Structures are given as C-alpha cells and as structure tokens.
Amino acid sequence: MNSTAISDREYIEDICRRSRNVSRLGMTLSSTLKNKALLRIADLLAENEEEILAANRIDVEKAHEHGIGEVMADRLTINSKRLAGISDGIRQVAALKDPVGEILWGTKRPNGLEIIKKRVPLGVIGIIYESRPNVTCDCAALSLKSGNAAILRGGSEAVNTNRALVKVIRRGLADAGIPEDFVILIERTDRSLVNLFMTMNDYVDILIPRGGKGLISNVVENSRIPVIRTGTGNCHTYIDDGFDPQMALDIVINAKTQRPSVCNAMETLLVSEKAAVSFLPVIADALIERGVELRGCEKTVALCGSKIVPASELDYETEYNDLILAVKVVSDVNEAIEHVNKYGSGHSEAIITRSYENAKLFQDKVDAACVYANCSTRFTDGFEFGFGAEIGISNQKLHARGPMGLEELTSVKYIINGDGQIRT
C-alpha cells in the first residue's frame, strides 16, 4: 500500500492488520528459525554500522538544532560501542531458552480428561517510545523470540535511526525465512497517529509505553488496548546509620551520574541523621564536582551551605532525567521507607547499610519492583538481569513487574484432551 496516498487511519489499520495476520504464525515458529533470524539481525547491524550511524547523526544534529539538552542527546545517540552492545544483546536473546510451548502444569481428572497449561505468545505487541533507538532492537528481538509480532512507534526525534534499524531487522527476518511484518515501524511522525494507534484494540493485544511521564500518562489514560505501564523512575538511595563510607560514595555517584537520563538513575538521596553529619558534606562536594545540582531540605542546607538549593515539595516528586538530585535528611530507616513509599514510582530503590535487620526491613516494606541493598539502582535492566534485553521495566503489578523479558511476553493456553467425555 502506498503510504503517502492514504489517510492516517488507513495507514495505521493497514499496519495493524498485517501485524495481526503474521502473528498467528507465532506459536508455530521453531526456536531454531527464530534464533537464526536473531543472529542474522545481529550480524547485519554490524555490517550496516556506517549507514545506521549516519542516520543517527542526522537525528542528533536535528535534535541539537531544536535545543535538546546534552543529557537527552545522550539517550538519542548511537556510536560503534553502543551498536556493538545492541548486537550482543540480540545474541544473548538468541541464546536464551524459548518460553513458547513450555508446559507449566498438567493433570488428569477422575473422568479421564487430560488438562495441560502451556505458554503461548501474547500476539501483537505495540510499543510507543521516545528517544532511545536501542529500544527498537531490544523490543524487536524479545518480541520475535517470544513469538509475538511487534509494531514500533518511536519518537520523531529518532525517526531516521529507527528507519535504518528496522530496515536491517526486516532484512534479517526475510533472510531467515520469517515474514518481515513480524516487525513493523510506524514511520509517520505526526503525534495524532499515536492516538489512532491506541484505538486498534481489534488488532493489538498489548500496548507498552516507554518514555517520560507525559507519554506514559497519555497512553494509560486514553488507550483502548490493555496497557503495561512502564518507565517512570523516581528512584531513591537511602544511607543508613551504619554504612561503609567508600561504598556509599561509590554507589551514590554511580546511581546519579553514570547515566542520569535513564529511568533507573537515582533522583533522591535520603540520609539518616546520624550519617548526615559526616557523609553529606563529602558526597555533596563529590556530586557538585561532577556537575550535579543539589536541592536539599533545611538540614541538608545547614550542613552543606549555600552550594545547596533549597528543595520544594515538587523536587521530591520529580523524575529529573538530568544532573539534578533532591536530598533529604531523615530520622531513621522507618522514615526513609515512609518517604520512598510516598514519593517513589514503584521502580527501583536502594539502602546502603551494614545492618542486616535494616536491609531486610527496607526490602520487605518498600513497595517497588526492585529493592536493592548495598548496590546501585542502575542495575535494574534486562541485560544486567540476564534477560538479554528488556521490552520495558514495569512498575505496575499486573501482569508483569520489573524488567520484562521473554516470559513476561507470554500468556497461557489450556489444552484439554478427552476420549468422548460429556458433562452431565
């Protein structure tokens, strides 16, 4: 169909219809065939590096022309190292166990009926996301391995990169003998298409938004398709009374500055009153030296002076995705837990402590998908968890929570075998 000669609704319906048609093959694609396609895609990404990076440079240059900040530009940028990492992630997905067809449970009833519960693909997965082109490859790879067709709608700021990546992905599918339409990119960039896409519940089984609070809220509030809410990361690190100073310093710096634009970066530092006197002046200097703006409570300002901007209530509610950090002194672990559960987004939270009891209390009582003791929140990532990649990090409780890998992209089917039984 000539996409330039049809309306937006016809364009979206055509994509969704094609995706639904090929998705019916998902249950019957062998692991061998899917892995062949994934490995071919990984190779093609390397072979087409020059074309992909050239397309990415166009997107980054245009973003700079529109005044994008350096932190957000980093999210958009692909270089040789990052492209190699994307390829490695796809190879890891190929090496993982295929969940499709796994028998989860079985029984034989007194009347002779055999009942089997097994994993099956969800069907058609729609992903709406911003900025980060690596999401294109991660979602395509995980969807394919789990037997699902994927419809991708990336942000307009990455359209050239996404076109180059999906061109390679579709070629890899075709080379392996799998229909190209298992992965389709919505190339039109008008935002009105997002709202049209969200009405396609006759074709699309699950919608996954990945991006900022505004995008996620729009999808959750307006989609007719079931949504898995992901992403928003108002993440905290709490420094307890008894702590290792060097460990705390290293973890806080990593959690805030290693890649501040991502959803698992720390946005608020909580410090107990006993730890604050010795730790806050040291960590404040270290963070400021690395370009971080600190916004602190009255006790933080009193300890660190004018280099700290007074914090407002809004600061504790904000996911900055930038080199800005809210800081608050709390009385103890219980107040830290109360603060996290009030302001956190259910994503990733951490405690730094020598106390096993306080670590366990924090991990038990904090309501989040991932709760860490003595390590950085930056590890909330499908690659780091051994999933090869992730299709998103869910901070809801149905049906998936935390980094979503292959199993989270399946549903179940009951298979019942009989020999003439009827119900009386």
ABEGO torsion letter per residue (X at the ends): XBAAABBAAAAAAAAAAAAAAAAAAAAABBAAAAAAAAAAAAAAAAAAAAAAAAAAAAAAAAAAAAGBBAAAAAAABBBAAAAAAAAAAAAAAAABBBABGBBABBBBBAAGBBBBBBBBBAEBBBBBBBGBAAAAAAAAAAAAAAGBBBBBBBBAAAAAAAAAAAAAAAAAAAAAGBBAAABBBBABABAAAAAAAAAAAAABABBBBBEBAAAAAAAAAABABBBBBBGBBBBBBBBBABBBAAAAAAAAAAAAAABAABAABBABBBBBAAAAAAAAAAAAAAAAAAGBBBBBBAAAAAAAEAABBBBBAAAAABBAGBBBBBBBBBABAAAAAAAAAAABAGBBBBBBBABAAAAAAAAAABBBABBBBGBBAAABBAAAAGAGBBAEBBABAOABBEBBBAAAABBBBBBBBBAGBBBX
